[in-house]
Amino acid sequence: LIANRREGIGVCGWILVSISFLLVLITFPISIWACIKVVREYERAVVFRLGRILSKKAKGPGLILILPCTDKFTKVDLRTVTCSIPPQEILTKDAVTTRVDGVVYYRIYSAVSAVANVTDVHLATFLLAQTTLRNVLGTQSLAQVLAGREEIAQSIQAILHGATEKWGIKVARVEIRDVRIPVGMQRAMAAEAEAAREARAKVVAAEGEINASKALKQASMVLAESPAGLQLRYLQTLTTLAAENNSTIVFPLPINMLESLGQKNRGG
């Protein structure tokens, strides 16, 4: 990498630097206004002396000294940058076309690498984020994309961090903001979900009927052992019906009473 080279400026270079320094001394204090630059707290200045990076380290924050004619400098912002990925047309693993957009948060931690190793670090990161989003989501099914956004975002973050580390970039976070699918697919998924809910509801209702029948069987066995208990149950039922302000009260008759009346009628 260019940022890691350790080469001097040579004898001619030192001669030119000395001449530039003498020029500053001769024109002092007028030249001081052109030589002193202010670097903000969140910025770093990469100084090039005769085309080479000075001391392989960014300057700042505060005041820095720039020699005329021999020095050039570039300011680099170290604050976190928000990179919005526009909606991407992606074909998932199960051949479903989706539109996915996201957000990437990153910052420059090495100003020298960001200036010396890539032409436009922000554009390069933006294009790499787009490509990585498409490549990663293309290997996932639609269900995995909808259910595993956090895992997919972490995978994209790891790939971006490994690729941009040599550019002096640290990817702090990746978020998948929205996943849009065709209207027809939305209707099909809604119908499938509704059918699944209805199937689960029928299974729950059938299980409830089984449990209720078992409870009724146990209750009938208990009442069969005590005829007086059956009469008390009848009275409780009448009390419940009367409490509802009904004009008609249905009085249940025991089945065995009806059977005995039927036998008497046949005997007569």
MIZAKOL-613392 format. One record per residue (C-alpha): y negated, x, z; residue in three letters. Coordinates in nm, 2 decimals, always signed. Example, Ala and Ser with C-alpha at 12.3 -4.5 7.8 and 13.67 -1.06 7.14 Angstrom:
2
<marza north="+0.45" east="+1.23" up="+0.78" r="Ala"/>
<marza north="+0.11" east="+1.37" up="+0.71" r="Ser"/>
This chain:
268
<marza north="+0.00" east="+0.00" up="+0.00" r="Leu"/>
<marza north="-0.35" east="+0.11" up="-0.07" r="Ile"/>
<marza north="-0.47" east="+0.05" up="+0.28" r="Ala"/>
<marza north="-0.22" east="+0.30" up="+0.42" r="Asn"/>
<marza north="-0.32" east="+0.60" up="+0.20" r="Arg"/>
<marza north="-0.45" east="+0.90" up="+0.38" r="Arg"/>
<marza north="-0.65" east="+1.10" up="+0.13" r="Glu"/>
<marza north="-0.99" east="+1.27" up="+0.17" r="Gly"/>
<marza north="-1.29" east="+1.26" up="-0.05" r="Ile"/>
<marza north="-1.28" east="+1.62" up="-0.15" r="Gly"/>
<marza north="-1.54" east="+1.90" up="-0.15" r="Val"/>
<marza north="-1.76" east="+1.73" up="-0.41" r="Cys"/>
<marza north="-1.75" east="+1.42" up="-0.21" r="Gly"/>
<marza north="-1.87" east="+1.59" up="+0.10" r="Trp"/>
<marza north="-2.15" east="+1.75" up="-0.09" r="Ile"/>
<marza north="-2.27" east="+1.40" up="-0.21" r="Leu"/>
<marza north="-2.24" east="+1.26" up="+0.14" r="Val"/>
<marza north="-2.45" east="+1.55" up="+0.27" r="Ser"/>
<marza north="-2.71" east="+1.49" up="+0.01" r="Ile"/>
<marza north="-2.72" east="+1.12" up="+0.09" r="Ser"/>
<marza north="-2.75" east="+1.20" up="+0.47" r="Phe"/>
<marza north="-3.04" east="+1.44" up="+0.40" r="Leu"/>
<marza north="-3.21" east="+1.17" up="+0.19" r="Leu"/>
<marza north="-3.19" east="+0.93" up="+0.49" r="Val"/>
<marza north="-3.34" east="+1.19" up="+0.72" r="Leu"/>
<marza north="-3.62" east="+1.27" up="+0.47" r="Ile"/>
<marza north="-3.72" east="+0.90" up="+0.42" r="Thr"/>
<marza north="-3.68" east="+0.81" up="+0.79" r="Phe"/>
<marza north="-3.78" east="+0.56" up="+0.93" r="Pro"/>
<marza north="-3.81" east="+0.36" up="+0.61" r="Ile"/>
<marza north="-3.45" east="+0.43" up="+0.51" r="Ser"/>
<marza north="-3.32" east="+0.30" up="+0.84" r="Ile"/>
<marza north="-3.37" east="-0.06" up="+0.73" r="Trp"/>
<marza north="-3.14" east="-0.01" up="+0.43" r="Ala"/>
<marza north="-2.88" east="+0.19" up="+0.63" r="Cys"/>
<marza north="-2.83" east="-0.03" up="+0.93" r="Ile"/>
<marza north="-2.63" east="-0.35" up="+0.88" r="Lys"/>
<marza north="-2.54" east="-0.62" up="+1.13" r="Val"/>
<marza north="-2.18" east="-0.75" up="+1.16" r="Val"/>
<marza north="-2.12" east="-1.07" up="+1.35" r="Arg"/>
<marza north="-1.86" east="-1.11" up="+1.63" r="Glu"/>
<marza north="-1.62" east="-1.29" up="+1.40" r="Tyr"/>
<marza north="-1.66" east="-1.05" up="+1.11" r="Glu"/>
<marza north="-1.55" east="-0.70" up="+1.02" r="Arg"/>
<marza north="-1.69" east="-0.47" up="+0.76" r="Ala"/>
<marza north="-1.47" east="-0.26" up="+0.54" r="Val"/>
<marza north="-1.68" east="+0.05" up="+0.43" r="Val"/>
<marza north="-1.60" east="+0.23" up="+0.11" r="Phe"/>
<marza north="-1.73" east="+0.59" up="+0.08" r="Arg"/>
<marza north="-1.72" east="+0.72" up="-0.27" r="Leu"/>
<marza north="-1.46" east="+0.45" up="-0.35" r="Gly"/>
<marza north="-1.23" east="+0.53" up="-0.05" r="Arg"/>
<marza north="-1.20" east="+0.33" up="+0.26" r="Ile"/>
<marza north="-1.38" east="+0.50" up="+0.54" r="Leu"/>
<marza north="-1.15" east="+0.60" up="+0.83" r="Ser"/>
<marza north="-0.90" east="+0.33" up="+0.73" r="Lys"/>
<marza north="-1.04" east="+0.10" up="+0.99" r="Lys"/>
<marza north="-1.28" east="-0.19" up="+0.97" r="Ala"/>
<marza north="-1.62" east="-0.16" up="+1.14" r="Lys"/>
<marza north="-1.79" east="-0.40" up="+1.38" r="Gly"/>
<marza north="-1.89" east="-0.62" up="+1.54" r="Pro"/>
<marza north="-2.25" east="-0.50" up="+1.60" r="Gly"/>
<marza north="-2.46" east="-0.24" up="+1.41" r="Leu"/>
<marza north="-2.30" east="-0.01" up="+1.15" r="Ile"/>
<marza north="-2.46" east="+0.27" up="+0.95" r="Leu"/>
<marza north="-2.43" east="+0.27" up="+0.57" r="Ile"/>
<marza north="-2.54" east="+0.58" up="+0.37" r="Leu"/>
<marza north="-2.72" east="+0.49" up="+0.05" r="Pro"/>
<marza north="-2.57" east="+0.57" up="-0.29" r="Cys"/>
<marza north="-2.23" east="+0.67" up="-0.14" r="Thr"/>
<marza north="-2.13" east="+0.38" up="+0.08" r="Asp"/>
<marza north="-2.05" east="+0.02" up="-0.01" r="Lys"/>
<marza north="-1.92" east="-0.24" up="+0.24" r="Phe"/>
<marza north="-1.74" east="-0.58" up="+0.23" r="Thr"/>
<marza north="-1.76" east="-0.83" up="+0.51" r="Lys"/>
<marza north="-1.44" east="-1.02" up="+0.60" r="Val"/>
<marza north="-1.43" east="-1.34" up="+0.81" r="Asp"/>
<marza north="-1.16" east="-1.33" up="+1.08" r="Leu"/>
<marza north="-1.19" east="-1.70" up="+1.18" r="Arg"/>
<marza north="-0.90" east="-1.94" up="+1.11" r="Thr"/>
<marza north="-0.90" east="-2.09" up="+0.76" r="Val"/>
<marza north="-0.78" east="-2.44" up="+0.68" r="Thr"/>
<marza north="-0.60" east="-2.45" up="+0.35" r="Cys"/>
<marza north="-0.53" east="-2.80" up="+0.22" r="Ser"/>
<marza north="-0.24" east="-2.82" up="-0.02" r="Ile"/>
<marza north="-0.29" east="-3.10" up="-0.28" r="Pro"/>
<marza north="-0.01" east="-3.35" up="-0.34" r="Pro"/>
<marza north="+0.28" east="-3.18" up="-0.52" r="Gln"/>
<marza north="+0.52" east="-3.36" up="-0.75" r="Glu"/>
<marza north="+0.86" east="-3.26" up="-0.61" r="Ile"/>
<marza north="+1.21" east="-3.34" up="-0.72" r="Leu"/>
<marza north="+1.43" east="-3.35" up="-0.41" r="Thr"/>
<marza north="+1.80" east="-3.24" up="-0.39" r="Lys"/>
<marza north="+1.92" east="-3.60" up="-0.44" r="Asp"/>
<marza north="+1.70" east="-3.64" up="-0.76" r="Ala"/>
<marza north="+1.42" east="-3.85" up="-0.60" r="Val"/>
<marza north="+1.06" east="-3.78" up="-0.71" r="Thr"/>
<marza north="+0.82" east="-3.75" up="-0.42" r="Thr"/>
<marza north="+0.46" east="-3.65" up="-0.37" r="Arg"/>
<marza north="+0.41" east="-3.42" up="-0.07" r="Val"/>
<marza north="+0.09" east="-3.26" up="+0.06" r="Asp"/>
<marza north="+0.03" east="-3.04" up="+0.36" r="Gly"/>
<marza north="-0.21" east="-2.81" up="+0.55" r="Val"/>
<marza north="-0.18" east="-2.44" up="+0.62" r="Val"/>
<marza north="-0.38" east="-2.27" up="+0.90" r="Tyr"/>
<marza north="-0.41" east="-1.89" up="+0.87" r="Tyr"/>
<marza north="-0.64" east="-1.61" up="+0.97" r="Arg"/>
<marza north="-0.70" east="-1.25" up="+0.86" r="Ile"/>
<marza north="-0.59" east="-1.00" up="+1.13" r="Tyr"/>
<marza north="-0.64" east="-0.68" up="+0.92" r="Ser"/>
<marza north="-0.96" east="-0.68" up="+0.72" r="Ala"/>
<marza north="-0.87" east="-0.35" up="+0.55" r="Val"/>
<marza north="-0.54" east="-0.49" up="+0.41" r="Ser"/>
<marza north="-0.71" east="-0.82" up="+0.30" r="Ala"/>
<marza north="-0.96" east="-0.62" up="+0.10" r="Val"/>
<marza north="-0.75" east="-0.33" up="-0.03" r="Ala"/>
<marza north="-0.41" east="-0.49" up="-0.10" r="Asn"/>
<marza north="-0.50" east="-0.82" up="-0.28" r="Val"/>
<marza north="-0.78" east="-0.92" up="-0.52" r="Thr"/>
<marza north="-0.86" east="-1.26" up="-0.36" r="Asp"/>
<marza north="-0.67" east="-1.31" up="-0.04" r="Val"/>
<marza north="-0.76" east="-1.68" up="+0.00" r="His"/>
<marza north="-0.66" east="-1.78" up="-0.35" r="Leu"/>
<marza north="-0.34" east="-1.58" up="-0.32" r="Ala"/>
<marza north="-0.25" east="-1.75" up="+0.00" r="Thr"/>
<marza north="-0.33" east="-2.10" up="-0.14" r="Phe"/>
<marza north="-0.11" east="-2.05" up="-0.45" r="Leu"/>
<marza north="+0.17" east="-1.90" up="-0.25" r="Leu"/>
<marza north="+0.16" east="-2.20" up="-0.01" r="Ala"/>
<marza north="+0.18" east="-2.44" up="-0.30" r="Gln"/>
<marza north="+0.48" east="-2.26" up="-0.45" r="Thr"/>
<marza north="+0.66" east="-2.22" up="-0.12" r="Thr"/>
<marza north="+0.62" east="-2.59" up="-0.04" r="Leu"/>
<marza north="+0.77" east="-2.69" up="-0.38" r="Arg"/>
<marza north="+1.06" east="-2.44" up="-0.35" r="Asn"/>
<marza north="+1.15" east="-2.54" up="+0.01" r="Val"/>
<marza north="+1.13" east="-2.92" up="-0.04" r="Leu"/>
<marza north="+1.33" east="-2.89" up="-0.36" r="Gly"/>
<marza north="+1.63" east="-2.78" up="-0.16" r="Thr"/>
<marza north="+1.62" east="-3.08" up="+0.07" r="Gln"/>
<marza north="+1.73" east="-3.44" up="+0.03" r="Ser"/>
<marza north="+1.49" east="-3.73" up="+0.07" r="Leu"/>
<marza north="+1.63" east="-3.82" up="+0.41" r="Ala"/>
<marza north="+1.60" east="-3.46" up="+0.53" r="Gln"/>
<marza north="+1.23" east="-3.45" up="+0.41" r="Val"/>
<marza north="+1.15" east="-3.77" up="+0.59" r="Leu"/>
<marza north="+1.34" east="-3.69" up="+0.92" r="Ala"/>
<marza north="+1.29" east="-3.31" up="+0.94" r="Gly"/>
<marza north="+0.93" east="-3.25" up="+0.88" r="Arg"/>
<marza north="+0.89" east="-3.01" up="+1.18" r="Glu"/>
<marza north="+1.19" east="-2.80" up="+1.08" r="Glu"/>
<marza north="+1.07" east="-2.78" up="+0.71" r="Ile"/>
<marza north="+0.72" east="-2.69" up="+0.83" r="Ala"/>
<marza north="+0.86" east="-2.40" up="+1.04" r="Gln"/>
<marza north="+1.06" east="-2.28" up="+0.75" r="Ser"/>
<marza north="+0.76" east="-2.27" up="+0.52" r="Ile"/>
<marza north="+0.56" east="-2.10" up="+0.79" r="Gln"/>
<marza north="+0.82" east="-1.82" up="+0.83" r="Ala"/>
<marza north="+0.83" east="-1.76" up="+0.45" r="Ile"/>
<marza north="+0.45" east="-1.75" up="+0.42" r="Leu"/>
<marza north="+0.42" east="-1.52" up="+0.72" r="His"/>
<marza north="+0.67" east="-1.27" up="+0.57" r="Gly"/>
<marza north="+0.50" east="-1.28" up="+0.23" r="Ala"/>
<marza north="+0.14" east="-1.25" up="+0.35" r="Thr"/>
<marza north="+0.18" east="-1.00" up="+0.62" r="Glu"/>
<marza north="+0.11" east="-0.71" up="+0.39" r="Lys"/>
<marza north="-0.22" east="-0.88" up="+0.30" r="Trp"/>
<marza north="-0.33" east="-0.88" up="+0.66" r="Gly"/>
<marza north="-0.27" east="-1.26" up="+0.69" r="Ile"/>
<marza north="-0.12" east="-1.43" up="+0.99" r="Lys"/>
<marza north="+0.00" east="-1.79" up="+0.92" r="Val"/>
<marza north="-0.06" east="-1.98" up="+1.25" r="Ala"/>
<marza north="+0.07" east="-2.32" up="+1.16" r="Arg"/>
<marza north="+0.20" east="-2.54" up="+0.86" r="Val"/>
<marza north="+0.19" east="-2.92" up="+0.87" r="Glu"/>
<marza north="+0.34" east="-3.16" up="+0.61" r="Ile"/>
<marza north="+0.08" east="-3.43" up="+0.61" r="Arg"/>
<marza north="+0.22" east="-3.70" up="+0.39" r="Asp"/>
<marza north="+0.53" east="-3.79" up="+0.19" r="Val"/>
<marza north="+0.49" east="-4.05" up="-0.08" r="Arg"/>
<marza north="+0.78" east="-4.20" up="-0.27" r="Ile"/>
<marza north="+0.79" east="-4.45" up="-0.56" r="Pro"/>
<marza north="+0.74" east="-4.82" up="-0.48" r="Val"/>
<marza north="+1.08" east="-4.91" up="-0.62" r="Gly"/>
<marza north="+1.24" east="-4.66" up="-0.39" r="Met"/>
<marza north="+1.04" east="-4.80" up="-0.09" r="Gln"/>
<marza north="+1.18" east="-5.15" up="-0.16" r="Arg"/>
<marza north="+1.53" east="-5.02" up="-0.20" r="Ala"/>
<marza north="+1.51" east="-4.83" up="+0.13" r="Met"/>
<marza north="+1.36" east="-5.13" up="+0.30" r="Ala"/>
<marza north="+1.64" east="-5.35" up="+0.18" r="Ala"/>
<marza north="+1.90" east="-5.10" up="+0.29" r="Glu"/>
<marza north="+1.74" east="-5.07" up="+0.64" r="Ala"/>
<marza north="+1.73" east="-5.45" up="+0.66" r="Glu"/>
<marza north="+2.10" east="-5.48" up="+0.57" r="Ala"/>
<marza north="+2.19" east="-5.22" up="+0.82" r="Ala"/>
<marza north="+1.99" east="-5.40" up="+1.10" r="Arg"/>
<marza north="+2.16" east="-5.73" up="+1.01" r="Glu"/>
<marza north="+2.50" east="-5.56" up="+1.02" r="Ala"/>
<marza north="+2.43" east="-5.41" up="+1.36" r="Arg"/>
<marza north="+2.30" east="-5.75" up="+1.48" r="Ala"/>
<marza north="+2.63" east="-5.92" up="+1.38" r="Lys"/>
<marza north="+2.83" east="-5.65" up="+1.55" r="Val"/>
<marza north="+2.63" east="-5.70" up="+1.87" r="Val"/>
<marza north="+2.67" east="-6.08" up="+1.85" r="Ala"/>
<marza north="+3.04" east="-6.05" up="+1.80" r="Ala"/>
<marza north="+3.07" east="-5.81" up="+2.10" r="Glu"/>
<marza north="+2.87" east="-6.06" up="+2.31" r="Gly"/>
<marza north="+3.10" east="-6.34" up="+2.21" r="Glu"/>
<marza north="+3.40" east="-6.13" up="+2.31" r="Ile"/>
<marza north="+3.25" east="-6.05" up="+2.65" r="Asn"/>
<marza north="+3.15" east="-6.41" up="+2.70" r="Ala"/>
<marza north="+3.50" east="-6.54" up="+2.62" r="Ser"/>
<marza north="+3.65" east="-6.30" up="+2.87" r="Lys"/>
<marza north="+3.40" east="-6.41" up="+3.14" r="Ala"/>
<marza north="+3.48" east="-6.78" up="+3.07" r="Leu"/>
<marza north="+3.85" east="-6.71" up="+3.09" r="Lys"/>
<marza north="+3.81" east="-6.54" up="+3.43" r="Gln"/>
<marza north="+3.59" east="-6.83" up="+3.55" r="Ala"/>
<marza north="+3.84" east="-7.09" up="+3.43" r="Ser"/>
<marza north="+4.12" east="-6.91" up="+3.62" r="Met"/>
<marza north="+3.91" east="-6.92" up="+3.94" r="Val"/>
<marza north="+3.82" east="-7.28" up="+3.90" r="Leu"/>
<marza north="+4.18" east="-7.38" up="+3.83" r="Ala"/>
<marza north="+4.28" east="-7.25" up="+4.17" r="Glu"/>
<marza north="+4.03" east="-7.47" up="+4.35" r="Ser"/>
<marza north="+3.97" east="-7.83" up="+4.23" r="Pro"/>
<marza north="+3.69" east="-7.87" up="+4.48" r="Ala"/>
<marza north="+3.51" east="-7.58" up="+4.32" r="Gly"/>
<marza north="+3.53" east="-7.75" up="+3.98" r="Leu"/>
<marza north="+3.36" east="-8.06" up="+4.13" r="Gln"/>
<marza north="+3.08" east="-7.85" up="+4.28" r="Leu"/>
<marza north="+3.03" east="-7.70" up="+3.93" r="Arg"/>
<marza north="+2.99" east="-8.05" up="+3.79" r="Tyr"/>
<marza north="+2.73" east="-8.13" up="+4.06" r="Leu"/>
<marza north="+2.54" east="-7.81" up="+3.98" r="Gln"/>
<marza north="+2.53" east="-7.90" up="+3.62" r="Thr"/>
<marza north="+2.39" east="-8.24" up="+3.70" r="Leu"/>
<marza north="+2.12" east="-8.08" up="+3.92" r="Thr"/>
<marza north="+2.02" east="-7.85" up="+3.63" r="Thr"/>
<marza north="+2.00" east="-8.14" up="+3.39" r="Leu"/>
<marza north="+1.79" east="-8.36" up="+3.63" r="Ala"/>
<marza north="+1.55" east="-8.07" up="+3.69" r="Ala"/>
<marza north="+1.45" east="-8.08" up="+3.32" r="Glu"/>
<marza north="+1.29" east="-8.43" up="+3.34" r="Asn"/>
<marza north="+1.55" east="-8.58" up="+3.10" r="Asn"/>
<marza north="+1.57" east="-8.96" up="+3.06" r="Ser"/>
<marza north="+1.94" east="-8.93" up="+2.98" r="Thr"/>
<marza north="+2.19" east="-8.75" up="+3.20" r="Ile"/>
<marza north="+2.53" east="-8.67" up="+3.06" r="Val"/>
<marza north="+2.80" east="-8.69" up="+3.33" r="Phe"/>
<marza north="+3.10" east="-8.47" up="+3.25" r="Pro"/>
<marza north="+3.44" east="-8.61" up="+3.33" r="Leu"/>
<marza north="+3.74" east="-8.40" up="+3.40" r="Pro"/>
<marza north="+3.99" east="-8.37" up="+3.12" r="Ile"/>
<marza north="+4.28" east="-8.45" up="+3.35" r="Asn"/>
<marza north="+4.11" east="-8.78" up="+3.45" r="Met"/>
<marza north="+4.09" east="-8.88" up="+3.09" r="Leu"/>
<marza north="+4.45" east="-8.79" up="+3.04" r="Glu"/>
<marza north="+4.56" east="-9.00" up="+3.34" r="Ser"/>
<marza north="+4.37" east="-9.30" up="+3.21" r="Leu"/>
<marza north="+4.53" east="-9.26" up="+2.87" r="Gly"/>
<marza north="+4.88" east="-9.26" up="+3.03" r="Gln"/>
<marza north="+4.80" east="-9.58" up="+3.23" r="Lys"/>
<marza north="+4.69" east="-9.76" up="+2.91" r="Asn"/>
<marza north="+5.01" east="-9.66" up="+2.73" r="Arg"/>
<marza north="+5.21" east="-9.77" up="+3.03" r="Gly"/>
<marza north="+5.04" east="-10.11" up="+3.05" r="Gly"/>
